[in-house]
Amino acid sequence: MTDNPESEFMEEKAGIHTEPYLIAYLDMLGSTDKILKDTEREQYLNTLKRIYEYALQIPGEINPGSSLYHMNMRIFSDNIIIVNKLIDEDGAKRDMRTELENMCTVVTRFQEHALENGWLLRGAMTKGQLYFDDMLVWGKALVKAHWMEEKIAIYPRVIIDDELVKDIQNVYSSQKGAKIIAIKQDADGCYFLNYLDSTVFIKFPFNEEEYKEHFRKMFSEPVKDESVRQKRLWHVRYHNSVCIEQSKQEYCIDETIVPRVVSE
């Protein structure tokens, strides 16, 4: 112990540094409008809390007792940060395929659960240098993920950094086995997590009309902002493309359930 508390404090903090992480930055769309609705505000708050509680349990639900998950989450209001450290305590690199599969599985499960509860997510995934602890999240990876979510994603999709797309393609071109990570390229060239690819008809155990009614409730409410309408239309079209790919055309949703913008 030194006689100078300030010097001791600085020595303690000298070891803080960034390390390589996978990071997903997610935004719960429409939260501001839900907060401002006096009649349903508490209902939305409770639904959001259930979604968040589920998100924290996803790794254990996927593989109970597994030591392969190295993920942490930070939730604040309508934003979620999910991080996955790419090196272990000794500095050795962790298996990229395993970490990518775990990360993408958690994010897609979160998207599915939010959709079941009437919520759409927008976000971005990238990798890079990050510092993460109980108090502080700091680094270029966070800045980039937030920028991608806000400026590039636009629609209710979780887009993937080009470098990560290459990683996903590389691990599957070099190793045999079924693809656990489903990605899709959009019309604008962005790749995004194709979270409806394999589970949408399992996750929604309704008959066709009940299934469609779920989306009518989500999308039929009048909007005053064309950008909101376009986000809803994007998701309807994405959903229908998955239905067609899986020969489930009977589950397709009529785009007219999304109303035109109403003027004041």
Secondary structure, 3 states (H helix, E strand, C coil): CCCCHHHHHHHHHCCCCCEEEEEEEEEECCHHHHHHCCCCHHHHHHHHHHHHHHHHHHHHHHCCCCCCCCEEEEEECCEEEEEEECECCCCCECCHHHHHHHHHHHHHHHHHHHHHCCCCEEEEEEEEEEEECCCCEECHHHHHHHHHHHHHHCCCCEEECHHHHHHHHHHHHHCCCCCCCCEEECCCCCEEECCCCCCHHHHCCCCHHHHHHHHHHHHCCCCCCHHHHHHHHHHHHHHHHHHHHCCCHHHCCCHHHCCCCCCC
